[in-house]
């Protein structure tokens, strides 16, 4: 009876949340033993209420008449994991370039710098990589300027062509001057030279 009661409580809690919400076993630890919770989530997946995104990560899926269950983006999954772990993350490498529209390549691995634990999480045929980094690399204030810094690092010093630079200047216009001024101190000098142009254009 106790297990059945936990099952009903877990199901009720899930249904109170909006569709598209991501759940972890830790979201239900107040309801009972961890192993019982894991088995309950597995049963709810088998019943079709949940979709398993990765080991220990479940989705209360949005439904489309045309496409069926809708899966969240890799970014949404990564953000949910970071929120659970109370960790900061920032996209890096090819994933940062793709997020800014500088590359059409969709990387197999989405790589994030984090102040949490390093790990690799398999999501279908793709993976999310969290790489431990120094707090300085995560001290940026602006979501756009932080992404631009990582994108420039991925391109490399002396390899930024005029079209890429122009695109980045346009993107940085959407960031507040206060954030850019703060974040420029987190970047290497060669990146600062590029970002300073955006500050002068913002003035």
Beta strands, then each sheet from edge to edge (+ up, - down):
strand 1: 21-24
strand 2: 51-54
strand 3: 57-60
strand 4: 62-64
strand 5: 68-70
strand 6: 89-91
strand 7: 109-114
strand 8: 119-123
strand 9: 126-132
sheet 1: 1+ 3- 2+
sheet 2: 4+ 5-
sheet 3: 6+ 7- 9- 8+
end
